[in-house]
Structure formats: C-alpha cells, structure tokens
Amino acid sequence: MLDGDDWVITGGKRFITNAPVANLFVTFARTREASGKDPGIAVFLVPADAPGVSVGPKDRKMGQEGAWTADVHFDEVRVPADALVGGSEEVGYRAAMTSLARGRVHIAAVAVGTARRALDESVAYAADATQAGTPIGEFQLVQAMLADMQTDVLAGEALVRETARKYRSGQDRRIAPSAAKLFCTEMVGRVADLAVQVHGGSGYMREVVVERIYRDVRLLRLYEGTSEVQRVIVGRGLLRGGTA
C-alpha cells in the first residue's frame, strides 16, 4: 500500500532463486483491486537489507545445487516511490511479463543444451562399455535409444532457434516461447531418462554425469511456468488468434 511518499509491502514468496545471496529482490505486489485486463499488480526493486526483509534457510532440493533457493518474507517493508519499476504501477508489470516470456526461451535453450550433453555422454559410454566383449553401442536397441535422443535434440534446437528469431523480431512473444518451453523441457526429461537407461546401473550412480542431469532437468518443467500453464497459454492464444 502507499503510505505518504513510500510504499509498504507485506507478504512472502517461496522458492526464490539465489535468495540466500541476493542483494536486490524484484518484487511483484498487489497495489490495487484487479479490474478487467488490469491485474492490479506492480513491480518494485527491494534491497535485501531493507528493514523487514527476511530470507529463510537454503532449500534442500532434489537437484539444481548450483542455483540456491529460499523463502523470502516482507514484514511492512518500506521502500521509496522510485523503487516502483517504470515509475508506474502498470508499466512495470507489463515489462515483467515480457521478461517472463523471454525467460521461457532461455529455459528452452537450457533444456536443449542439457539434452545434448546427456546424448554426448550416452554416445561415448555406448562406444566404450562392453557386454560379453561387445561394445553396447553395437546393439540395435541401444542404437534405437540414441537415435530417439538425437531426434529430440535436433527438434529442440530447431524450435529454440525459430522461437528466438520470432521473439527478437516481435513476431511472436507469447505462443512460441510457451510452446518452446513446453516441448524442450518435456523433451529433455525423455532424453535424460534414456541416457540413464543407456548407462544401465552405472547411470544410477551419483558420480556419473547423467545421474545428475536426470535430477536437475526435472525442475525445468516446473519453473518459469509449469508445462500445464504453457499448454493453457498456447491453447488460449491460438483461440484468440494472437501471437505477439
């Protein structure tokens, strides 16, 4: 709420990336009642050391150990008027939504790169590991798994490039990013699963790269909007006949 020249923010959010080490929080807060297409949400920049800001302990996650997350709580945190992004309650939210779509292109690219690593590890393993003296890569069922992985990776690479092109040109900044995020994050899950399968029992061991990949990529279907949310965005967008 607005109190004189300052904004006072109370609330909290879970699973904030880099919260334990952040110096500044980009904060979405409701400042007015939603009305029509206006969600009533503004965006603020809140210093991590502002009075009333508290950060919970680092989350213990399944994977993604390189990206720390934690809860963040605001208890009547007071920030000046210039903390409002864009200088307007409406401008900051629109800019943030644009950034969110761009983030989905980024996550799609991360998924493709990780899938490529899982494939490369699997090809190398299949060429070296033997069963009864024969490299397992010579077995047709193993070749079939590698072929499925390669097909998925190539499809993901092409989709990310085309989506990035459309985003950059402004041709499509809504449906294509969501479709790319949906396909690529689901795809990397399939590829990671096959990578563990190609590695056999070794793929279940913590010291093997594909085991970590298998755990890490599960999160990609959840953040920056779940797969279910992406399906809603794509379906609704198609029915409305709009893309940008």
Buried (B, 14 or more C-beta within 10 A) or exposed (E): EEEEEBBBBEEEEEBBEEBBEBEEBBBBBBBBEEEEEEBBBBBBBBBBEBEBBEBBEEBEBEBBEEEBBBBBBBEEBBBEEEBBBBEEBBBBBEBBBEEEBBBBBBBBBBBBBBBBBBBBBBBEBBEEBEEEEEBBBEEEEBEEBBEBBBEBBEBBBEBBEEBBEBBEEEEBBBBBBBBBBBBBBBBBBBBBBBBBBBBEEBBEEEEBBBBBBBBBBBBBBEBBBBBEBBEEBBEEBEEEEEBE
